[in-house]
Amino acid sequence: GVNRFDPATERCSRYLHDPNNPNSLGGASVKSIAQDSGGLFWFGTEGSGLDKFDPTIGTFTHYRKDSDGQFVGRISQVIADGRRDIWFVGERGLFHLNQLTGQITRPPATRNIFSAESVYEDKAGNLWMLADSPIAGLLKYDPKADQVTSYPIAARAVGVLASTANGGSANGTLAADGQNGLWVPSSQGLYYFDLRTARFAYRFQHDDASPDSLDSNAIMSVYRDRAGVLWVGTEHAGLNILNFRQEQFPLYTHRPADGNSLSPGRVKAIYEQSDGVLWAGLFPRALDRIDRKTGQITHYVPRSDGANTLGEGTNVDSIYRDAAGYLWVGGGGSGVVRFDEPTGRFKHYRHNPDDPDSLISNNVYTIYGDRNGQIWVGQDGGLSRFDPSTDSFTSYRPAPDNPGSLANTVWVIYQDRSGTLWSGTWGGTLVRFDDKAKTLVNYTPDARDPHKLNGGGINSIHEDRTGTLWVGAMDGLYRFNRQSGEFTRYTEIQGLPSSTIRCILEDKIGRLWLSTQKGVSRFDPQRQTFRNYDVSDGLQSNEFSTGCYQGSDGEMFFGGSNGLNAFFPENVRDNPYVPPVVITSFKVFNRPVPINAESLLKKAIPYADSLTLPYRDSVFSFEFAALSYADSQKNRYRYKLESFEPGWNEVGSKQRLATYTNLDPGKYVFRVQGSNSDGVWNERGVSLTILITPPWWRTTWFRVLCATAVLALLWGWHRLRVQQLRREEGKFREAVESMPAVAFIARPDGHRIFANKRWLEYTGLTAEEAAGTGWQVAIHPGDLNRILEKWRASLASGKPLEYECRLRAVDGQYRWFLTRAVPMRNQRDKIVKWCGAATDIEDRKRAEQLQSDLAHVTRVTTLGELAASLSHEIKQPIAGAIISADSCLRWLEHNPPNVDRARAAATRIKADGNRAASIIDKLRSLYKKAPPKRELVAVNEVIGEMVLLLRGEATRYAVSIRTDLAADLPMVMADRVQLQQVLMNLMLNGIEAMKETGGVLTVRSQLGEHERVAISVSDTGVGLPAENAGRIFEAFFTTKAQGSGMGLAVSRSIVESHGGRIWATANDGRGATFHFSLPVAIEGMQVGVVVDQPGNSQDDPDHTVE
């Protein structure tokens, strides 16, 4: 019977023959089905004639006899022509049914055709048939002329792709190629008939030696899909697919049973002569000559006697033909061979250690002829140039003691348009060689520098039509910028199939063709895009060698492990077919969803427009496919779920599955796009709307009910909260009013809106007078500008504010206060007000003044004790100045005066005077009483000043001063005089500890931990008192007979006021070491800070604090 499949429901309706129903199917066996333009179906049966089926009423009409009253018999195939007439063939030949009359006739010219298996109508209205008898073959019937033309399927009519002594017989259905040809199945293979020439063009047959041939010669059926792929059904051998895109890369390969094929091995060298003869060098040990006009292949292989051959052990890695017609062949271990094809003679050039004019090595990797006719040979050990006048070589070898000399192993040689020679080496160095000047430049690899070569061996060099130099290496493709000397690298990341580049060629429109370890890649330098081809596209294999060549007509040749491909780049076109994309499967919890009225799927998923899923079906999956079967494993896909995923997920043909879990209720759209094997995308793709229903507690009505309840609760809570806030505000105001500290509140712009009772009582201002900017009248005039600037900075940055200032009391006196203010922000992080408080720090300020006075007294006392040493330090440069002055006078009194010597003496006077002035300036700064001033200080400079100042005191007691200062120390923020005082105290203590015995005083500086500068003063004196070591920094504690006990205490207070730390340690031998550390100055730290001391501000109105 007949089954009608409904893809939407995936169900079949069956139509059977019922002897008791004249409107049922006429026979049990149906051989062929056709549908005419009116929607009627026509069935050819096995012995029951022709049936017409009207799907609108579901009944059959039978046509069993022709106009002669004879049964039409078995029908093999039925077709409907452009005029809605029906043609069918079978065991009695060709028949025609006129639908208007219902009459079946046999065209007169076809009455001698007794049996036919297939019929096809071409564009001209001709009918083509496969006939079995009386003449087996292809028949054309012209209905207008009522004329039959026979085309026997015989070997003599077949083109070059196949041949056999036996003819073939028709054995299946015809298929059109969509252009101008027919595919003709037979028992002897698959034929192609060219309708334009009315000849059989070629035939495909089974070949035991070729795994890519047909599995069987018995062809039962042929079908060409919309993408152009031919599907071939065989008898007992399964289904074969013929992809014509593989013919883009014609192939020369070795066939074991065919002596006129390539020699076995890897093609490593290719050269084409001007007459079209192609030479191929193969590993191991073969040279093939291919006459492309006749198809004849001549093999030259080594022989042990070496007579008229390549010579035993000769490998062919490179081929070049010179202007004289000699063929030059080079290979690993075989040196260079020159072949004279007309005479058939071979001449061998090998390395001779006793002949400096011979090759450097027998391992030859490349032979190259430049535009001057010179022949260059790259080999292990360097580069050689052949001199035909002496039949010898001039060689360029690397110099071990010269890193700028030629690299050792030369793999490739290339000459650019300017005549410059380039070579690439095994070690990855690119060499630019000037033969005339005998100079070279090496571009050595450095894997750490992204703008240099990475170190992979260089296989190929090419200059494109724009003058850009390209380098193909074992680790990628490089573009070389000759102006900057920088390289840009391309690898798999950018789109190459492999980073191992074997060879580079360029087509007529500037695209680069690259053979790699994983196929051939076409690179567009303008668009920076790669298009990759592999063995499925017809390449000899995915593994290519360095052998490649480009003919003068643009034809390209690439060799590899299974032969060589020859093609014109312009003939390599992408498959334009845009494949339909379908969703093929839908699963919930990894189980297929059935199709029925109660199911989630009411019709098959490819025909569904939308899906509604309950929230319980939280895990679901889609499978999809692009209906392009030409190398379908290379199809690509993009999918996304709109409203869930922002971008596309791109996957290959093995990941055609999208799974989603635990989606929120809502509306989503699942979209899929697909491409064919050449990357042509169906961007419209397919889409499916998905609605996930929420549980009852997430429905709209439930949310409205909940929202109403929440609003009611919020309203009640708001009322309670407002009352609570009012109570708390009252308590807060009461607390602020009663607190002893000065407090205030300001608007976001700094204008005060509240001052507490303590503030008003202290300043004597009323609340109205203190509001806005009125509070400023209570600030000391010397502090006001600085405070206002700090307020402006904090208002702009929104950062908390802190400052010290003098605040006028109601009695007119000023006291020091520390004021802090913090911003209060709302939920949107916007400042709504400032809250501040001020603390009286008058006592602290006075303590700091006392500490400063104490430090000054201690410093002056110490300087008084150094009077004798300091006077010596001053006296020495003054004495030098006097001596130089006497000398200057004597030189001026000469006749004539010696001005040069007098000038030299005057220069010495100036230097000694500056030296004395410097010492006096340092003493003045130490004697001077001034408020502490923080500035950026170089610690090593201060150490140097103290060493110079105390040198005399140290010499007095036979103490030598040594320094160990770290270079590039960062600056510290410190008062320079106070830092000098700390160093002076520690150094004098060390000298005091050694005045009986002498010794060494060592001052060190270094960058310590936690961003601190560490300074230490070490002596070799009596050391620390063991019983009182922990008290040495206490005030009034001393181990000296006449000491005050304040030096170390003052030093500690100075260091700690700078945020530092001071301590002492006993040395392993004699003496002690005093250490202190100071924080490194950080960027943005305020410089020139003067720390004011308390005083009567009315007497000192210009005194400022920063």
Order of alpha helices (4+ residues) and beta strands (2+ residues): beta-beta-beta-beta-beta-beta-beta-beta-beta-beta-beta-beta-beta-beta-beta-beta-beta-beta-beta-beta-beta-beta-beta-beta-beta-beta-beta-beta-beta-beta-beta-beta-beta-beta-beta-beta-beta-beta-beta-beta-beta-beta-beta-beta-beta-beta-beta-beta-beta-beta-beta-beta-beta-beta-beta-beta-beta-beta-alpha-beta-beta-alpha-alpha-alpha-beta-beta-beta-alpha-alpha-alpha-beta-alpha-beta-beta-alpha-beta-beta-alpha-beta-beta-beta
